[in-house]
Structure formats: structure tokens, C-alpha cells
Amino acid sequence: MKIDYKETTSDLLSRINIHDQYGSRNIDQWMLDILQLKKGMKFLDVACGAGKQCFSFYEYLKGECDITGVDVSDDLLKKAQEESKKKGYRIEFQTLDFNKPFNLNEGLFDLVSCCFAIYYSEDILFTIKEMHRVLKPGGRLFTTGPMPENKSIFYEIIEKATGKPIPPMPGSSRYASGIFQSIKDTFNNVRLEIFENPLTFLESEPFLEYTRASLSEDRKLWKDFFSEKEGFNTIMEKIKQVANQIIEHDGKIIMTKVVGGILATK
């Protein structure tokens, strides 16, 4: 299934910053607790974006590891390379489209990670098999993605503001079902871990900033949600009105991120 999707650097970093500022739990620490990384491990971070997960692994192991981050976006890779150089980290970043055969030999890595991205694959089973191929025997795959109940208030506000049904999201609509099953069919000892992180907004603006980054016309998933008559700014104004009503009535908006972590062994 081809998904017309494009993530921009500004949208991605905006949402990451909001998670960090308004969330009550640290998802990086949750991942590290699950993975129990060891020094000397060799990592591949698929769809690494601006390098957030690569940096987390590198810092946790104090640089005593071998990390390669790959992504299809030159813009995000450039950001990752710049940040890595600034920090003085030894991390390799290179271009890779996970819809195509990986230009990597089999059996290279102890861990392949793919955080908040695998559900954009055109052929999930193909991508999973390529991840399996490049892992060492006994190596592990770790992916994260939204569960069906993820940030339900976010969608409720948009639906109330617009009167339109929410288009199916490629992550929450199939991560815990079809994607989980494809991993179970390919790997051994597969388990699903759950992470919940309530984001508390005492005023509407940070919630609206998050919404702009999610609904931005650069994010092609929402392209059918807007009409020529009712464009992006009009939609955002309606969402603002509903968000302000909730803040006025309840004193806050609590948007809970519900994330699944799939850990599988080759």
C-alpha cells in the first residue's frame, strides 16, 4: 500500500519538543529499559529522521557502540549529521529507502530499530524481511507505533470542530494488528509493550502548535481533509475555538499518547 506522505524537519521537531515539554513520561527511557543495551553492540536505526534515537543509544552507551542511521529524507539526514558533528559523536548516517532492498549485507547488526515509521512502508512484510535479513542470528528488531486509542482527544476535537470523519491513520489503524502479525510471522519471541504518556496543556496554543504540525499541508496524509472552500487556516481556527472551550470548561486538555513497542528476536 503506497502512502503519500512527507514529513518535514520543522513538523517533526515541533512535535518532539512538545512531547518533551508537556509529557509526564520519557519515552527514550522506556525504550532503554526494554532494550537493555550493551556496549559494543552494532545498531541500525531505520527511518532515523533527525537522529533522535541514534543519539539516545549513543549517549546511553557512552559512545561504546557502532550506530548507523538511515533515512529517505536528505533534509532530515542533513540535520542529523549536523547535530552529530556538533556533539562530537561517531555515528554514520546514510540514505536508505525502506521500500527498496537494503544496500547492506546480511547478518550485520545486533539491533535494528524503527521508531514511528514502519507503518509508512508500501509493503510491510518486505520491509520487515529486509530488517530480518540484516540482523545477526539472535539479533533483535524493535519498532514503535501508535495504538488504536492513541491521542483520542486530538481526533475528537478535530472531528467536533469540522464535522468531518477522521481519515484512517496508517499507524493507529494497523500497527497493533497487521504489522504486529507480520512481525510475528517473521521473527521469534515477539512481544508487545505499551507506553502511555499524558500531555497536559493548560492553554490551547501548544496543543494548536502540535495540531498544526500534524495537519500541515506538508503532511500529505491529510490532503483530502481540506477543500478549496475551507482551507488549512479556516480548519485551524475552528479547532482553536473548540480547544479554547475545553480549556475554559476543564482548565486543561489532556492528550494521552499510547504507543506500542514491538520487540522481536531473529
N, C-alpha and C positions, 0 to 999 in steps of 0.2 A: 504494500500500500504506500504510494507516494504521498508525502505530506508536504504541502507548500509552506515552508517555514523558514524564517530567517531571524536569528537572534542578534541584536546589536549589542556592542560593548556597553553603551550607556544604559540600556534597559537592564541587562544582566547585572551590572554592578550596582545599579539603583536598588534592585530587589534584594541583592545580597546584603547591602548596607542596612536596609530596613529590617531584614531578618535579625541582623546583629544588634540593632538599636532597640527594637521593640519586642523581641522574643525573650522568653524566660529560660530557655534551654539552649545549649550549644550543640549543634548537630555534628560539628567536627569531632568533639569529644566523644559523642555517642558512637560515631564511626570507629574511632580509635579504640574504644572499649571493646567493640565487637571484633575488630580485626586482630588485635594483639600482635602488632607488627614486631619484627625482629631485625636487628642490624644486619646488614649485608644482603638484604632482600633486593630483588630486581623487580621493578614495578613498570606497568604500562597503564597510563590513565587515558582512556579513550574518550574523545569529546571533552578534552580538558578545559576548554574555554579559555579564560584568562589566567588559569593555573592555580586556582584556589586549592584544589585537592592535592596537587603536587607539592605545593608549599607546606600544607599541613603535614603530609607524610615526611617530608624532608626535615622539617623542624622537630617533629616528634623523635626522629631517629638521629638528630643532630648531624645530618649530612652523611651518615654512615650507611648509604644505600645507593642504588642505581635507579634513577627515575627517568622515564621517557613520557612526555605529554604529547598527545596528538589531537589534532582538530582539523576540520574542513575550512574553518574561518581564518583567513590571513590576518584580519583585523584583531581577532582575539589572541591569536598566536603572537602577534607583534607585542600586544600588551603584556602577555605572559613572559616573553623574552626580556622585555624592558624591566619588568619587576624583578625577574630572577637575577639579572645582571646587577640591578641596584642593590639587591640583598646579598650579592656575592655567592649565590647558590650555584651548584654544578648540576643543572637539570637540562636535559636535552628536549627541545621542542621541535616537532616536525609536522608537516601536512599529511593528513590521512582522512580519507572519506570512508566511513564505516559501511557504506553501501557497496563498496568495491573490495576485492581481495586485498588483505593487508600486505603491504610490501615488507613483511617481516618473516623470518624463519620460524619454523615450528619449535615448540618446547623451549622458549627463551625466558619466560617470566614466572616469578613466584606468585604474583598477584596481578590480575587485570581488574581495574576499576572503571566504572562508567556511571557517573553521577548525574541524574536528572537529564538524561539524553537518549537512552536506548529506545524509548518509545517513538522517536522520530525516524527510526530505521525504516527503509522501504520494505525490507524483508527481514523480519526479526530473527527467524531461525538461521538465515545466512550469517547475519552479524554475530549471533551467539556462537555459531560453529567456528567462525574465524577467531573469536576470543578464546574458545576452547583449544583451537589448533596451536596458538602461540604460547599457551601455558605449558609449564613443565608438568610431568606426572605428579599428582598430588598438589598441584598449584590451585589457586582459588580465584573465582570470579566474584566481585562484589558490585552490585548495582543498587541504585536508589531511584525511587519514583513516587509520585503521589498516589495515595489510596483513594478509593471512591468517595470517602467522606472528607477529603482534603478541602480546607478553607471554604466550608459550606456557606458561611455568612457572606463571603465575597460574591458568590454566584447569586445568592438570594437578593442582595442589594441591587446587582445589575439587572436581574430579572424584574424586580419590582419597579426599578427606575425606567425601564424601557418597555415593559410589557412583552418582551420577546423571549422565546426559549433559548437557553444557553446551548451553543453548538457543542457537540461531543468533543471533549478534550482527549487527545491521543494518549496522555499519560493515565489520568484517573479512570478512564473508561476501560483500560485493558492491561494496566501494569500488574495488578494482583490476580488477573485471570489468564489471558492468553500468553503474556510474556513470562509469567511465573511458570506456567505449564511447559513452555518451550525450553526454559532452563532446566526444569525437572527432567524433561525428555533427553537432555544432552549431558547433564552432569550427575554426579553422585552427591549424596549427603546434602541436599538442598534444604535450607530453612529460611523462613521469613521473619524478620524482626521489625517491630513497629516503633516509630519515634513520633511523639506529639509535642508540638511547640506552640503554645498560645502567644500570639502577638497582640498586645494591648495598646490601643490607640485612644488617648484621652481627648484628642482633637482630630478633625477629619482630614487635615492636609496630608499627613504621612500616609494615611490609607489611600487618599486620592493619588498621591505620587506612585504608590505601589500599583494602583489600578491603571494609571497612565502607562506605566512600564509594561503592564501585562496586556493592555488593549491597544497599545500603539499600532498604528498602521504599518509599522515595520514588522510587526508580528503577524505574518500572513494567515495564521490560523483563524483570525477574527475577521477576515476580509468581507465575508458575506453578512456580517453583523451590522454593517453600516450601509446606508443608502445615500444616493446623491442629495436627497432632500434633507436627510438627518445625518450629518457628518460627525466626525470624531468629537469636535468641541461641543456640539449640541448634546451628544450622548454623555459626555463627561459632566456637563452642567446638571443634567438630570440625576446622575449618580451622586453628585455633590449634595444636591437637595435631600436625597434620601439618607445619605450618610450623616448629614447635619441633624436630621430629625432623630436619628438613633442616638447620636451624641447628646442631644438635648434631653431626650427621654431617659436614656440609660446611663448617661455620663461617660460612656466609653463604647468602643467597638472591639470585641474580642474575636480575632480571626485565627483559628487553630490550624496550623499546618500538620497534616497527618501523612507521614512518609513511611514507605515500606523499604526495608533493606533486605535484598536477597543475597545470601552468601552460599556459594556452591563450590564443591571440590571436584577436580578432574580425576 
